[in-house]
């Protein structure tokens, strides 16, 4: 199993979620995040009247999937979140060692 974490522009969230639903991905977590990378995000005003903003708003999408789904999910996120400007975001893919259902106690069942 894989865990996909994507940090994307907030205004791209609906487009990305719609694209994921179109490939039949219906389970995900979405979290509001703030951070910064090596390059400043071109779409976000980093200066206000009183202070400099050090963090840029992002949306973090988390999806756990079977290994055979990960490439399609990553390609879908990359295509649908792309604007071509600095600050489009990043996608991280990691291996999941174990999954345990809290209610049922089921362990390591394939994600459906």
MIDOSE-1310 file (N, C-alpha, C; in nm, 2 decimals, decimal comma, always signed):
residues 112
xxxx	+0,08/-0,12/+0,00/+0,00/+0,00/+0,00/+0,09/+0,12/+0,00; +0,03/+0,23/-0,05/+0,10/+0,36/-0,06/+0,02/+0,47/+0,01; +0,09/+0,57/+0,06/+0,03/+0,69/+0,11/+0,08/+0,81/+0,02; -0,02/+0,88/-0,04/+0,01/+0,99/-0,12/-0,03/+1,12/-0,05
xxxx	+0,07/+1,21/-0,04/+0,04/+1,34/+0,03/+0,07/+1,44/-0,08; -0,03/+1,52/-0,11/-0,01/+1,63/-0,21/-0,04/+1,76/-0,14; +0,05/+1,86/-0,16/+0,03/+1,99/-0,12/+0,01/+2,08/-0,24; -0,11/+2,14/-0,25/-0,16/+2,21/-0,37/-0,21/+2,35/-0,33
xxxx	-0,23/+2,43/-0,44/-0,28/+2,56/-0,42/-0,43/+2,54/-0,37; -0,47/+2,63/-0,28/-0,61/+2,61/-0,23/-0,72/+2,63/-0,34; -0,69/+2,72/-0,44/-0,79/+2,74/-0,54/-0,80/+2,63/-0,64; -0,71/+2,53/-0,63/-0,71/+2,41/-0,72/-0,78/+2,29/-0,66
xxxx	-0,82/+2,30/-0,53/-0,87/+2,19/-0,46/-0,99/+2,12/-0,53; -1,09/+2,20/-0,57/-1,21/+2,15/-0,63/-1,17/+2,08/-0,77; -1,08/+2,13/-0,84/-1,04/+2,07/-0,97/-0,98/+1,94/-0,94; -0,89/+1,93/-0,84/-0,82/+1,81/-0,81/-0,91/+1,70/-0,76
xxxx	-1,00/+1,74/-0,67/-1,10/+1,64/-0,61/-1,19/+1,59/-0,72; -1,24/+1,68/-0,81/-1,32/+1,63/-0,92/-1,25/+1,53/-1,01; -1,12/+1,56/-1,04/-1,04/+1,47/-1,12/-1,02/+1,34/-1,05; -1,00/+1,34/-0,92/-0,98/+1,21/-0,85/-1,11/+1,13/-0,84
xxxx	-1,22/+1,20/-0,83/-1,35/+1,13/-0,83/-1,37/+1,07/-0,97; -1,33/+1,14/-1,07/-1,35/+1,08/-1,21/-1,27/+0,95/-1,23; -1,16/+0,93/-1,16/-1,09/+0,80/-1,17/-1,13/+0,71/-1,05; -1,24/+0,74/-0,99/-1,30/+0,65/-0,89/-1,22/+0,65/-0,76
xxxx	-1,16/+0,76/-0,72/-1,10/+0,77/-0,59/-1,20/+0,85/-0,50; -1,25/+0,79/-0,40/-1,35/+0,86/-0,32/-1,31/+0,87/-0,17; -1,20/+0,81/-0,13/-1,16/+0,83/+0,01/-1,03/+0,91/+0,01; -1,03/+1,02/+0,09/-0,92/+1,10/+0,10/-0,94/+1,19/+0,22
xxxx	-0,83/+1,25/+0,27/-0,84/+1,35/+0,38/-0,79/+1,48/+0,32; -0,85/+1,59/+0,35/-0,80/+1,72/+0,31/-0,78/+1,81/+0,43; -0,66/+1,87/+0,44/-0,62/+1,95/+0,55/-0,57/+2,08/+0,51; -0,61/+2,19/+0,58/-0,56/+2,32/+0,55/-0,42/+2,33/+0,61
xxxx	-0,32/+2,37/+0,53/-0,18/+2,37/+0,57/-0,12/+2,51/+0,54; -0,01/+2,54/+0,61/+0,06/+2,66/+0,57/+0,21/+2,63/+0,58; +0,29/+2,68/+0,49/+0,43/+2,65/+0,49/+0,50/+2,73/+0,39; +0,63/+2,69/+0,37/+0,71/+2,76/+0,27/+0,82/+2,67/+0,21
xxxx	+0,86/+2,70/+0,09/+0,97/+2,62/+0,03/+1,08/+2,71/-0,01; +1,16/+2,66/-0,10/+1,27/+2,74/-0,15/+1,23/+2,86/-0,23; +1,12/+2,84/-0,30/+1,07/+2,95/-0,39/+0,94/+3,01/-0,33; +0,92/+3,14/-0,35/+0,80/+3,20/-0,30/+0,69/+3,17/-0,40
xxxx	+0,57/+3,15/-0,35/+0,45/+3,12/-0,43/+0,41/+3,25/-0,50; +0,40/+3,25/-0,63/+0,37/+3,37/-0,71/+0,23/+3,41/-0,70; +0,14/+3,32/-0,66/+0,00/+3,36/-0,66/-0,05/+3,42/-0,52; +0,04/+3,42/-0,43/+0,00/+3,46/-0,29/+0,07/+3,59/-0,26
xxxx	+0,00/+3,69/-0,21/+0,07/+3,82/-0,17/+0,15/+3,80/-0,04; +0,28/+3,81/-0,04/+0,36/+3,78/+0,08/+0,38/+3,90/+0,16; +0,34/+4,02/+0,11/+0,36/+4,14/+0,19/+0,22/+4,20/+0,21; +0,20/+4,24/+0,34/+0,08/+4,32/+0,37/+0,13/+4,46/+0,42
xxxx	+0,04/+4,54/+0,46/+0,08/+4,67/+0,51/+0,17/+4,67/+0,63; +0,14/+4,58/+0,72/+0,21/+4,58/+0,85/+0,32/+4,48/+0,87; +0,32/+4,37/+0,79/+0,42/+4,27/+0,82/+0,44/+4,18/+0,69; +0,54/+4,11/+0,69/+0,57/+4,01/+0,59/+0,52/+3,88/+0,63
xxxx	+0,44/+3,81/+0,54/+0,39/+3,68/+0,57/+0,49/+3,57/+0,53; +0,53/+3,49/+0,63/+0,63/+3,39/+0,61/+0,58/+3,26/+0,56; +0,45/+3,23/+0,57/+0,39/+3,11/+0,53/+0,29/+3,13/+0,42; +0,28/+3,03/+0,33/+0,19/+3,03/+0,22/+0,08/+2,93/+0,25
xxxx	-0,05/+2,96/+0,23/-0,15/+2,86/+0,25/-0,15/+2,76/+0,14; -0,17/+2,63/+0,18/-0,18/+2,52/+0,09/-0,29/+2,43/+0,14; -0,33/+2,34/+0,05/-0,42/+2,23/+0,09/-0,34/+2,10/+0,08; -0,35/+2,02/+0,19/-0,29/+1,89/+0,19/-0,39/+1,78/+0,17
xxxx	-0,37/+1,70/+0,06/-0,45/+1,59/+0,03/-0,38/+1,46/+0,07; -0,44/+1,37/+0,15/-0,38/+1,25/+0,19/-0,47/+1,13/+0,13; -0,41/+1,04/+0,06/-0,48/+0,92/+0,01/-0,40/+0,80/+0,04; -0,46/+0,70/+0,09/-0,39/+0,57/+0,11/-0,46/+0,48/+0,00
xxxx	-0,37/+0,41/-0,07/-0,42/+0,33/-0,18/-0,34/+0,20/-0,20; -0,39/+0,11/-0,28/-0,31/-0,01/-0,32/-0,20/+0,04/-0,42; -0,09/-0,04/-0,42/+0,03/-0,01/-0,50/-0,01/+0,02/-0,64; -0,10/-0,06/-0,70/-0,13/-0,05/-0,84/-0,21/+0,08/-0,88
xxxx	-0,26/+0,15/-0,78/-0,34/+0,27/-0,81/-0,25/+0,40/-0,79; -0,13/+0,39/-0,73/-0,06/+0,51/-0,69/-0,01/+0,59/-0,81; +0,03/+0,53/-0,92/+0,08/+0,60/-1,03/-0,03/+0,68/-1,10; -0,15/+0,62/-1,11/-0,26/+0,69/-1,18/-0,31/+0,81/-1,09
xxxx	-0,31/+0,79/-0,96/-0,35/+0,90/-0,86/-0,25/+1,01/-0,87; -0,12/+0,98/-0,87/-0,02/+1,09/-0,87/-0,03/+1,16/-1,01; -0,04/+1,09/-1,12/-0,05/+1,16/-1,25/-0,18/+1,25/-1,25; -0,29/+1,20/-1,19/-0,41/+1,28/-1,19/-0,39/+1,41/-1,11
xxxx	-0,33/+1,40/-0,99/-0,31/+1,52/-0,91/-0,22/+1,61/-0,98; -0,11/+1,56/-1,03/-0,01/+1,65/-1,10/-0,07/+1,72/-1,22; -0,15/+1,65/-1,30/-0,21/+1,71/-1,41/-0,32/+1,82/-1,37; -0,40/+1,79/-1,27/-0,51/+1,87/-1,24/-0,47/+1,99/-1,15
xxxx	-0,36/+1,98/-1,08/-0,31/+2,09/-0,99/-0,21/+2,18/-1,06; -0,17/+2,15/-1,18/-0,07/+2,22/-1,25/-0,12/+2,36/-1,30; -0,05/+2,46/-1,27/-0,07/+2,60/-1,33/+0,05/+2,64/-1,40; +0,16/+2,59/-1,38/+0,29/+2,63/-1,44/+0,36/+2,74/-1,37
xxxx	+0,31/+2,78/-1,26/+0,37/+2,89/-1,18/+0,44/+2,84/-1,06; +0,53/+2,91/-1,00/+0,59/+2,87/-0,88/+0,49/+2,86/-0,77; +0,51/+2,76/-0,68/+0,41/+2,73/-0,58/+0,30/+2,64/-0,61; +0,31/+2,57/-0,72/+0,21/+2,47/-0,76/+0,20/+2,36/-0,65
xxxx	+0,31/+2,32/-0,59/+0,30/+2,23/-0,48/+0,39/+2,11/-0,50; +0,38/+2,01/-0,42/+0,46/+1,89/-0,42/+0,37/+1,77/-0,39; +0,42/+1,65/-0,44/+0,35/+1,52/-0,41/+0,45/+1,43/-0,35; +0,42/+1,37/-0,24/+0,51/+1,27/-0,17/+0,44/+1,14/-0,17
xxxx	+0,51/+1,03/-0,21/+0,46/+0,89/-0,20/+0,54/+0,81/-0,11; +0,48/+0,75/-0,01/+0,55/+0,66/+0,08/+0,48/+0,53/+0,09; +0,56/+0,43/+0,14/+0,51/+0,30/+0,16/+0,44/+0,28/+0,29; +0,33/+0,22/+0,30/+0,25/+0,20/+0,42/+0,28/+0,05/+0,47
xxxx	+0,33/+0,04/+0,59/+0,37/-0,10/+0,64/+0,24/-0,17/+0,69; +0,15/-0,10/+0,75/+0,03/-0,17/+0,81/-0,08/-0,07/+0,82; -0,20/-0,13/+0,81/-0,33/-0,05/+0,83/-0,42/-0,14/+0,92; -0,47/-0,07/+1,02/-0,55/-0,14/+1,12/-0,68/-0,07/+1,13
xxxx	-0,80/-0,13/+1,11/-0,93/-0,07/+1,13/-0,96/-0,06/+1,28; -0,99/+0,06/+1,33/-1,01/+0,08/+1,47/-1,14/+0,01/+1,51; -1,24/+0,02/+1,44/-1,37/-0,04/+1,48/-1,36/-0,19/+1,47; -1,31/-0,25/+1,36/-1,32/-0,39/+1,33/-1,19/-0,47/+1,37
xxxx	-1,08/-0,39/+1,38/-0,96/-0,46/+1,41/-0,90/-0,53/+1,29; -0,96/-0,52/+1,17/-0,91/-0,57/+1,05/-0,77/-0,51/+1,02; -0,68/-0,60/+0,97/-0,55/-0,55/+0,95/-0,50/-0,59/+0,81; -0,44/-0,49/+0,74/-0,37/-0,50/+0,61/-0,46/-0,56/+0,50
xxxx	-0,59/-0,52/+0,51/-0,68/-0,55/+0,40/-0,66/-0,46/+0,28; -0,67/-0,50/+0,16/-0,66/-0,41/+0,04/-0,76/-0,29/+0,05; -0,72/-0,18/+0,01/-0,81/-0,06/+0,01/-0,90/-0,08/-0,11; -1,03/-0,06/-0,09/-1,13/-0,07/-0,20/-1,19/+0,07/-0,23
